[in-house]
């Protein structure tokens, strides 16, 4: 069984910073792409940033230049450093991992979500 556990959400004023972390644990053979998604109230979940096992990153336009995704393959963790936060960044942030477990099954896993609230 595999679990993704997020931490680091909270409330901050516009212009501030937060760092989210996500740790994957359990019966993991290898992790491919890891990502952060977010879902604002009344909106669909959207992709924020991705990082491959080799460290290649990709960002949605709305967070480019402000957010940085990173990972530690030795610890099966992924982080999201969020700077210059805006009220429109307010959302529940979800960690996602595309991985293969010890049975050989490859599938996508989700964390439980962590709330980020940015006030103006």
N, C-alpha and C positions, 0 to 999 in steps of 0.2 A: 504494500500500500504506500502511496505517495501523498505527501502533504506539502502545501505551500502556505507559509505563515508570513504575513506582512506586519510591519511596524513602522512607526514614525509619523503617522498622520497627526493632524491637529489644526489649530486655528492660528492665523497670522494676519497681520495687516498687509495691505497692498504694498508691494515693493520688498517684502520680506522673503525669507528663504525657509525651505523645509527639505529634509532628506528622508526619503522612504527606503525601506529595506525589505527584502523578501528572501526567506530561506526555504529551500526545498530539502525535504528529508524523506527517508523511507527506502523502498526497494528500487533504487535508481541505478541504471546501467550507464546511461549517458544523457546529457541534456543538450539539445540542439539550440534553437533560438529561444531567448527569454524576452519578455516584453512587459510593458506597462500599458494598461488601458485605463480609461476613465469614463465614468457615467455621471452626467449632471442630472439634476432633477427634471423629469419630463422629457429627457433626451435619450437617444440610443447610446449604447456603449461605443466608444471610439478608441482607435489605436493612438497611443501617444508616442511611444518610442520602442524600438526593438534593438537587440544586440545578438549577434551570432556567437557561436562557440569560439570563433576566431577573433572576435572583438569588433566586427564590422557593425556600425550603428546606423540607424535611420530614424528620422523624427518627422512627426506631422508638422506642417508649416506653422501652426499656431504656437508651438513650443520651441521651435528652432532658435538657437542662440540663448535660450533661457534655461532649458533643462538639459541635463547630462545623464545618460544611462551608462552604467558600468556593471561589471560582474567579476566574481572571483570563482573561477572554475574549480579550485581546490576545495572550496567551502560550499559550492552549489548555491551561491547567493547572487542576487541582482539588486542594484540600488538605483535610485533616481534622485539626483540632486536638482532641486527646483529653486531657481533664483528669479528675482524680479517678478514675483507672483502677482497675478491680477485677479480681481473678483471673478472673472470668467473662468478661472482655473478651478473654482469651487466644484467639487465632484467627489464621488467615491472612486478611489484608485484601486485597480486590481492588478495583481501580478499574474503573469501567464508563463507557462513553460511547456515547450514542445519536447518531449523526452521519451526515451525507451526505458522500460523497466526491466527487472531481472528475468521476467518471463519472456522477454523479447517483444512485448507489445509496445507499440508507439502510439501515443495519444497526447492530447493537450490537457493540461491541468490548470486550475484556477485557484487563487487565494480567496480568502473570505472578504477581502476589501477593507480599505482604511479610508476614513473620511478626511478630506482636506477642505478647509473653509478659509476663504480669503475675504477679509472685510475691507471696504473702501474707506 
